[in-house]
Amino acid sequence: QYWIDRGYIRINDDCAFHTIVDAVNCFGQSYKPKSIWSAGAKLSDGETYIWCPKLYPNDKWYNEEIDDIIIERCLNESKRDRHVERITESSYHKRIVFARVKDNLGQLKYRFKGLYKLDTKDSNKKRQLVWRRIQNRVETF
């Protein structure tokens, strides 16, 4: 509620949530606990998705953050091209990113990283998606 009342989140605020639902609900949504089964949710504006990626290698994805860029790679060869095609053809080319991280006590959290936009030129070249940060601050509501 603090972030909704404040009206915005900035990278410098070191904002992190315990669940994806907590992060998503800062943007006018009303999800109930355990109601999001993917790494995020669409906003009603038709172009913004709240994304909570693991920015470290895991069994399905290899996502990495390099400065103001996130590179998203699907490790499943049979799904990779379809995933890139589906995202580039959708209207959801903006992502408010809350990266999944562990805090110093080992607890999982979702830390705010900014607003990113899909770079369609660089995304298709290597069968990966390239997201470039376009804002360090987003409005909550």
Secondary structure, DSSP 8 states (H G I E B T S, - for coil): -HHHHH-EEEGGGT-EESSHHHHHGGGT----TT---SSEEE-TTSSEEEE--B-S--SSEEEEEETTEEEEEE--HHHHHHHHHHHHHSS--EEEEEEEEE-TTS-EEEEEEEEEEE-HHHHTTTTSEEEEEEESEEE--
